[in-house]
Amino acid sequence: STIENGSFQWSAPSNIALVKYWGKKENQIPANPSISFTLNNCKTITKLAFAKKDADGKFTFDLLFEGKPKEDFKPKIQKFFERIEIYCPYLKAYHFTIETENTFPHSSGIASSASGMAALSMNIMSLEKALNPNMTEEYFYQKVSFLARLGSGSACRSVKGSVVVWGKHAEINGSSDLFGVEFPSNIHQNFKNYQDTILLVDKGEKQVSSTVGHDLMHNHPFAEQRFAQAHQNLSSIKTILESGNLDAFIKIAESEALTLHAMMMTSLPYFILMKPNTLEIINKIWKFRNETNIPICFTLDAGANVHVLYPENVRVEVLQFIKGELVGYCQNGNYICDEIGTGAIKI
Ligand code: PMV
């Protein structure tokens, strides 16, 4: 069928990894499997308008970020289109207008690549589904995640489901290196509405892009042990998410965060992405946990910001602790309250 013009609009959330993806092979194939909580409030909203054009053999698109033309984002999108071309040959038949915005501040240190690539991929697949209405829902979501992966690896975990696994793992049914899958078993009540308060320690541009970071795992002295450990931690966290063992959850989440940073500190060249305030916050969290027995913990992505994870039933006490003792370590006192979400939403 042919479609002359139209538009779609989707929001897609960010996600926070529990077992981290760090290191990849050719074609965005992860060196180890990872698992993440899908977020709810930190998201990208993207509208894709399309109009049929005369064949010119090129990708053509305009890009508006927060309503204004944004030239410096275009090369990333151009590269993404080139990468997915063989899977989406219809793209060159249209001129696109992409309008995108984030619900969290740009340059907040929260990466928008996962939510952004997932939102764009949802729109592209909506067009493909319009052209090919017989496609199954399963195929649709798998291919969205597959395309998002080619945009930014972790983006494939921002499509569908509250807890998402990416990367082949013997104990996770249906898991694949090519796309993210919803965690296949039931999640214990303890993790329902799990909270993630993101403490914005440093909003500066990342010192190390994730592309450079993944590359550092080539010839890294601890790479093989690290990849094996990620498999073990994923096995453990699978049982933990089913059984609701929060103490065991905390150990894996924190160890994974510190290991991610340890990999950067032991690569060549080496990097320290934590800031003094990152460590102050970690120590305060440990002290608070020891004194109160409240099961809060932290995780980190490839930067200085701290994600504070805790169950919904201790929200009041934890927010009081954060406001009283942790906001002082945040840049301009900034933090974002988020929680587990369910994935992309059509608008
Ligand atoms: O998706 P990328 O290539 O930006 O890599 C993300 C890597 C981490 O955020 C550090 C870990 C993860 O699994 O999300």
Residues whose N, C-alpha, C, O or C-beta is under 5 A from the ligand:
A	BS01	PMV	A17 V19 K20 Y21 S34 S152 G153 S154 A155 S210 D301 A302
